[in-house]
Structure formats: structure tokens, C-alpha cells
Amino acid sequence: MVILSHQKKRNQMKERIQEEINLLAKAREIKVILACETGSRVWGFASPDSDYDVRMIYVKPLDWYLKLNEGKDTLEVMLDDGELDITGWELRKTLRLLKKSNAALL
């Protein structure tokens, strides 16, 4: 029964994460092209009070790319209950980080 309740909690959290990403995408006018879980839960080191860490890559509307001055290319959101930490990189920034073999991205 413990496994079942653990799986139920994971499924509920997965739905919540997807909902929060959708709300964030709409509010920030971005298109999320990749989202994944990372951190202690994925690595198997979670404590009872560990949050859920989500990292994502997104694109902005075309006009954002056509401006002379580059805008903010990251976003960080910690939900009020402290259970969900979402960080995102804009695609161009992501590719620059990849070129530098950025460990956090890899």
C-alpha cells in the first residue's frame, strides 16, 4: 500500500507540474519546448521535505527576438507552498550554455 500511495502522490504532482507549466507559459507568453524534473528526487536523495525541481527550455514570441536589446532570458518561479521550484532558460541562452558544456544544463 505504501508503493501505491507513493505512486498516487507522484501522479498528482506530475499533473500539478504540468498545470503550473501551462499557466506559466500562458502568463509569460512563452512556448515550453522541454520540461524535466531534476534534483534530489530524481537522483534518489530526497528527504521528506524536498521540493520538486523542474527545469525547462522555452521560446519567446518572434518580436522578442527582433529587438535590438536582448531581454531577460531566464525565469525562476518558486510556488508559494515551497513544493515546486521551476527554472527555465530561453532557447538561445540554452544553446549558448550547451556550447560552453554547462554542467547544470547537461
C-alpha positions in Angstrom: 0.0 0.0 0.0 2.9 2.4 0.6 4.0 2.0 -3.0 0.5 2.7 -4.2 0.2 5.9 -2.1 3.7 7.0 -3.3 2.7 6.4 -6.9 -0.5 8.3 -6.4 1.4 11.3 -4.9 3.8 11.2 -7.9 0.9 11.2 -10.4 -0.8 14.1 -8.6 2.5 16.0 -8.6 3.0 15.3 -12.2 -0.4 16.7 -13.0 0.3 19.8 -10.9 3.6 20.4 -12.5 2.1 20.2 -16.0 -0.7 22.6 -14.9 1.8 25.1 -13.4 3.9 25.0 -16.6 0.8 25.6 -18.7 -0.2 28.5 -16.5 3.3 29.9 -16.6 3.6 29.6 -20.4 0.3 31.5 -20.8 1.2 34.2 -18.3 4.7 34.8 -19.7 3.7 34.3 -23.3 6.3 31.5 -23.9 6.2 28.1 -25.6 7.8 25.4 -23.5 9.7 23.0 -25.7 11.2 20.8 -23.0 10.5 20.4 -19.3 12.0 17.8 -17.0 12.4 17.0 -13.3 15.8 17.3 -11.7 17.3 17.4 -8.2 17.2 15.2 -5.2 14.0 13.3 -6.1 15.4 12.2 -9.5 18.7 11.3 -8.0 17.2 9.3 -5.2 18.3 11.5 -2.4 15.1 13.2 -1.5 14.2 13.9 2.1 10.6 14.1 3.3 10.7 17.9 2.9 12.4 18.0 -0.5 10.7 20.2 -3.1 10.2 19.2 -6.8 12.7 20.8 -9.1 11.6 21.4 -12.7 13.9 22.8 -15.4 12.6 23.8 -18.8 13.6 25.3 -22.1 11.3 27.8 -23.8 10.9 30.1 -26.7 9.6 33.6 -26.7 7.3 35.3 -29.3 9.0 36.3 -32.5 9.1 40.1 -31.7 11.2 39.3 -28.6 14.0 38.0 -30.9 13.7 41.0 -33.3 14.5 43.7 -30.6 18.0 45.2 -30.6 18.3 44.9 -26.8 18.1 41.3 -25.5 15.5 40.8 -22.9 15.6 38.6 -19.8 16.4 35.0 -20.9 15.7 33.1 -17.7 12.8 32.6 -15.4 12.6 31.4 -11.9 9.4 30.6 -10.0 9.1 29.1 -6.5 5.4 28.3 -5.7 4.1 29.8 -2.5 3.9 26.5 -0.8 7.6 25.9 -1.5 6.8 22.5 -3.0 7.7 23.3 -6.6 10.7 25.2 -8.0 10.6 25.9 -11.7 13.6 27.4 -13.6 13.7 28.0 -17.3 16.1 29.1 -20.0 15.2 30.7 -23.3 16.3 28.6 -26.2 19.1 30.9 -27.4 20.6 31.1 -23.9 20.3 27.3 -23.7 22.3 26.8 -26.9 25.0 29.2 -25.6 25.2 27.2 -22.4 25.4 24.0 -24.3 28.2 25.3 -26.4 30.1 26.0 -23.2 29.3 22.5 -21.9 27.4 24.0 -18.9 27.2 21.3 -16.3 23.7 22.3 -15.0 22.3 22.1 -18.5 24.0 18.8 -19.3 
